[in-house]
Amino acid sequence: MSKIRLFGTSSGYVEIAPAAAASNNTLTAPSTVGEIIAKDAAGAIGVTSIVTTNATITTAKVGAAVTISESGIDASGIGITCANINGQQISGRRNLIVNGEMKVAQREGTTATAVTNIGAKFVLDRWMVGTAQGGGTSLTVQQQHGNPTGAPYGYAASMKMTVAVVDDGGSDSFNVVQTRMENLDTNYLAFGTSQAKTVTLQFYVKSSLTGTFGGSLVSGDFSKGYVFQYTINSADTWEKKVITIPGDTTSTADSVYNRGSATSARGLVLYFDLGSGSNSEKSAANDWTATATWGYAARIAGNVKLCANAGATWSMTGCQLEVGSQATEFEHRSYGDELTLCQRYFQTVRASSVTASNANNCRFNCPLLCEMRAEPSVGKGGSGNINVGDMVSIGSNSSATPSSDGYSFDRLMMTCAVGGFTGLTAYRTYCHEPSSGNLGLITCSAEL
């Protein structure tokens, strides 16, 4: 019969004869454990399974090639097989947030941009800053570089808010920064079904104020939101926050879980509150509920009112939303990858050809850098006017804003119309001629 020897550190060993049954044997390990040896008379292993309780194993050897220790798993010469990591796919992109590291700022770059009451504006790509209905709020928004002040070590950039004009804190005040996720990217979360997946949010945040701040994850039609809180403990210090959000099993909006549809619309919206009034507040956190009066995001009552403090700052980076109950390491994507993801929603282009419709108007054909989410609206980017010329001299320039004049079937060409020129010849081809003083580029926007 097999016997088990328990070796202590000072008193030799104790032999235990296991029960003569085919079932497994369970051992409760002593407080001091050296080795456990279980062999029969011929030297073969004689115990099917040993379970120890309340024992700490510093290093475990499995076979000849696998070592498990507190520092990780060392599997030399063989592969590791597993079904998933943190409840999601093993490879591929994990982060549902585009530009969560704040690398891309096609519109303004590092320039400080004012967002004034009432308004909403994209400054960094995919991040909209909104103020509304308050007493004249003005936020200055900018991209910052440099470690550790501009971003935590290991991160490329951050988004910084500075309160230029304070909010009066009235009930209708609405001051937020948000990012919107496309339902084609969030469908697999299965929100609105019994299979709804848990997600985990992580981010780095820094503020000149300390205390409890609020935010929410909201359905694409703004009908339901999961409100959360986080605490900033030390002023002007980068702190990492992790929030686990259970899947919403009761949403009914198709924009949240688009059953079988290829519609490209809002799936989820992530809000960070910068100081909103009572009509956008909620009394409790950590649950899914119908949103507040305006149909925006439910907010959390009692959170720090950043916008009520002149000169107050709030910075954020490293924002990641992923499937599962654990926050994995932040997914640092290359700048090229992140830029391409952003260009699905916004890009700046120049015309490949210009044709005069008459003496005052031109049609611009603008090749797109990638297929956009939907037919874009167009505008003017860069400084100064739009120049056109006929290969001999600059024919004319215009300060007018372009308007959409057609979207190609393959979604790779945008045509726009621009007026305000003088002296052009109808049907003549001109060149779009940006210069240092008159860039006059064309912007295309298909934001959610």
N, C-alpha and C positions, 0 to 999 in steps of 0.2 A: 504494500500500500504506500502511496505517496505520503511524504511528510513535509511539513513546512517549517523551516527554521527562521526565527526572528532574531536577528543579531542586533544587540544594543551597543552602546558606546563603551560600557565598562563591565558588564556582567555576563559576557559570553553570549549564549543564545538559548532560546526556548524552542523545543520541538512541539508542533501541533499536528495531530493526526486528523485530517479532514474526514468528514462523513463519507461513508462508502456509497455515495449516490452519484448519478451522472450529472446532477445539477451543479450549478456554480457554487463556490464558497465565498462568503463575504467576511473579510477581516477588518476589524477596527484597529488602525495602527496605533501603537503606543506613542507617547509624547516624544520620545527620541527613537528615531528609526535609522538603522544603518542599511542592511540589505535584506531582501526576502529571497530565499532560495527554495525552490520546490522541485525535488527530483525523486524518482522512484529508485529501486535498488539497482536498476540497470543504467541509471544516469539520465533517463529521459524525463522531460517535464511531465509532472503528474497531476497538475491542477488545471482545470479548464479555464477558470477566470478568477482573478483576485481583485476585489474592490476595496480600496482604502478610504476611510472617512477622516476628515479633519487633519490631513497630512499635507505638508508642503513638499513638492518634489522640485528640486532645483534644476536638474537636468534628467531627461528621459531619453533612452536609446531605444529606437524601434528598428529592429533588424540591423543590418550592417551599414546602412547609408543614411538613416534619418535620425537627427538629433533635435529634440524639442526642449527649449529652455526659455527663460523669461525674456531673452533678447530676440527670440523668433524661432523659426523652423529652418533648419539647415538640411536640405535634401539633395545631397550630391549624387550625380549620376542617374537620377530618375526624375520623372515628372510628377507634378502634383495635380490631381484631378478633383474638381469641385463643381457643383452645379451653379453657384452664383457667388458674388461677393456683396455683402450687405443687402441681400435680397434683390439685386439687379444684375444686368449683364456683366460679364467679366471684363470685356474690352469695350472700346468706343467711348463716346462722350458721356459723362455723367451729369455735368452741370446744365440745368435747364436755363440758367441765367446767361444772357449774352452780354459780354463786356463787363462781367462781374469784377474784373481786376482794373477797370477804368482806364484801359490802355488807349482806347480809340475815342478821339474827339474831332470828327471831321468838320464840324461846323465852326467851332471857336478855338480849338486847341487849348493852350494854357491861359488864354485871355479871360479875365474876369468878366462875366456877363450878368447883367441885372435882370431879374425876373420880378416884375412889379405887379401889384394888385390892379385889376383882376387879370390873371393870365396863367398860361401853362406853356412851358418852353423846354425843348430838348437842348441841352448844352453838351454833355457827354453823350455819346451814342447809346441809345436804348434806355436812357434815364431821363424821365420827364419831371421837371420841378413845377409844382402847381401852387398858386395862391389864389384865394377867392373870398369875396364878401367880408373881408376884415376891414380894419381901419387904415389901410394904406400900406400894407406890408411890402417890403422890398428885400429880396434876397440876392446876394451876389454869389454866383456859382462859378467854380473854376476847377480845372484839372491840375493836380499837383504831382510833381516828381521828386525823387530824392528820399533816401532813408536816413534816419527813421522819421523825420518830421513830415515829409510828404506822403510817406506810406510806410507800413511796417517792413522790417527787413525781409527780403525775399519777394516783395510785391512791387510791381512796376509803377503804379500810380494810385491816386485816390481822388475822390470827388469831395470838394470842400464847400460848405455853405457858410456864409457870414450874414448876419442880420444887419441890413443897412437902415431900414425903417421898421420900427416895431409894430406889431399887430395890437389892436385894442383888446383882443381876447373875447370879443363878443360871441354869442352863441352860434352865429353863422360863419365864423372864421374857419378857413380851410387851408392848411399849409402842409404840404406833403412832398415827398420825392417818391417816384414809383417807377417800376419797370413792368412791361406787359409781355406775356408769353403766348405764343401762337398755339391754337388748339391742335394743330397738326403735330405739335411737339409734346403736348400734355395729355393727349388722348389715352396714352398707355397707362396713365395713372388710374384710369377706370373710375374717376370720381362720378358719383351718382349711381353707383352700383354696389352690391355687397362685396365686390372684389376690390374696392377702393384701397389704394396703397398708401402706407405711411410715408411721409417725406421729412427730410431734415434740412433745416436752414442754418447756415453758418455765415458769419461776416466779422470783419474787424471794424471797430468804431472808436471814435475819439471826439470829445466835446469839451468846451470850456466850462460846461455845466455838469453837475453830477446829479444822480437820482434816477428815478424810474421813467423810462421812455416807452412809447407804444408803437405798434405796427399791426399789420394784418395781411393775410393771404386771402384773396377775394375771387369769387367766381367771375368768369368773363362777362356776364351780363349784370354784374354787381348786385345779384340777389342775395348772396350769402357770403359770409366772411368768417375766417378763423382769426381771432384777435390774440395777440401775444404781447408780453412785456419783456423788457431787458433792463438791467441796471448798469449804469456807468458809475464805477466806484471812485475813480481818481480823475481829476480834471487834466485835460491835455495829455492823456496817456492812451496809447493804443491798447484796446482790450478785445479779446476774441469772445464772441457770443455764439452759442449753439442752441437751437430751438427745434424740438421734434414735434411734428404736426400730424395727427392721425388723419387718414383719408376720410373725405366727406362722402358718406354713403347715401345721402338723401337729396343731393342737388338734382334738379330736373332740367336745368337750362342746357340746350343743345350745345351752346358755346363752351360749356365746361367739358362735357363728354359727348363728342359729336358722333353719334352712333351710325357708322357707315357713310358719313358725309365727308366730302373732300373740301368742304368750305374752309377757307383760311381766315379765321377770325380770332378774337381774344379767347384764350383758354383760361388763364389765370392772371391776376394782377397782384404784385407784391408792393405793399405800401410801407413807408417809414414815416411816421408822423413827426412833424416839426413844431406842433402847437396848434391844434384845431379846437373849435368851440364845442359847446355841449351838444349841438345838433349832430355832431359827427362822433360823439363819444359813446362808450359802452361801459357799464359798471363793473364788468368782470372780464377775466381773460381766460384763455385756454379752452375755448370751445367754438364750434361752428354755430352761427346764428344768422338770422335775417339781418341785413345791413340797416344802417341808421336812416334817418329821415330823408336825406338827399338821394339815397340809393348809391352813394359812394361806398367807401370801405367803412366798416364799423371801426370805431376808434376806442381807446381805452381811457376811461375817466381818471383824472388825477395824474396823468403823465406830465413830464416836464414840458413847459411851454417855451421852447427855444425862441420862437418868434416874438415873445413878449420881452426879450432882453436885447437891447441894442448892443451890437458888436459881438453877440454870442456866436460861437462857431460849432459846427458839427461836420465831421468827416467820416467817410466810409469807403472800404474796399474789401476785396476777398469775399465777395458775396456769392454763395453757392447754394442751390436748391437741388437736392438729389433724392432718389428713391431710397428708402430704408430708414432704420431707426438710429443709425450711427453716422456721424460726420466723418467722412474719409478725408484724406489730404486734399487741399484745394487743387483743382485741375488747372494748372498753368498752361494755357494754350498759346501757341506762337502768335506774334502780332499779325502775321499774314492770315492765319486761320480766323482770328478774331475780327479782323477788318472785313474779310469776305462775309462772315456771318452778319455783320452790321450793314453791309451794302445790300443785303436783301431788303432792308427797310429804308435806307437812305444812301445816296451817292451823289457825287459831284462829277459832272461830265462836261465835255466841250463838243461843239457841233462838228460833224464830219463834212457837211455840206450845207450851204445857205442859198436859198433861192428867193429873189425879190418877188413879192406878189404885186406890188405897185411901188410908187415912189416912196412910200412911208412904211411899208410892212414887209417882213421876211418870214419865211418858214425855215426852221432849223431841224435837221435830222441828227439826232444824238444817239450814238451807239451806247447801250448800257453795259456795265462791267460784269453783271450777272443778272439772272432772272430775278425780278423783284416779287414781293409777296402778292401784290395786286397792281393794277394800273396806277402809276404814280401821279401825284400832283407835281407841277413844276414851279420853279422859282429862280431867282437870280442869286448866285453865290459869288463870293469874293468882293472886292471893292470896285468902286467906279462904275462906268458905263459898259455897254456891250458894243464892241467895235466890229464892223464888217468892212472888208476891202475887196478890190477886184484884181489883185495881183500886181497892180500898178501903183495904187495909192489907197490909203484908207478912205473908203467911200463915205462912211457916216458912222455915228455912234448914237446910242439911245440909252436913256436911263429907265426905260419902261421895264416892267416885270413880265417875263414870259408867261404864256398860258398854254395849257395842253391843247394839242391839235391832232392827236392820234397815237395809238399804241399798237405796235406791230403784232401780228398773229403769233409769232414765235417768242414774244415778250422780251426781245433783245434790242429793240429800237424804239425810241420815244421821239415824236415829232412835236415841236412847239411853235407857236406864233409869237412874234415880237413886233410891236409897233414903235412909233416915235422916231423913225429915221427920216432923213430928207434926201432928195436928189437921186434916189435909186432908179434903176431901169427895170421895168417889169420883165420877168422871166430870165433875167441875167443871173448867173451863178456868182456868188460872192464867197469869200473866206471869212470864217470867224477868226479874228485876230486879237486875242488877249494880249495885254501889255502889263508892265509892272504897275502902272497907275490905273488901268482899266481892265481888271481881270474878267469881270462880267461872265463868269461861268454859269452853267445851268445846273440847278439842283433838282433832284428827283426824290420824292418822299412817298413811301408806302407804309408809314407807321400804323400800328394797330390803334 
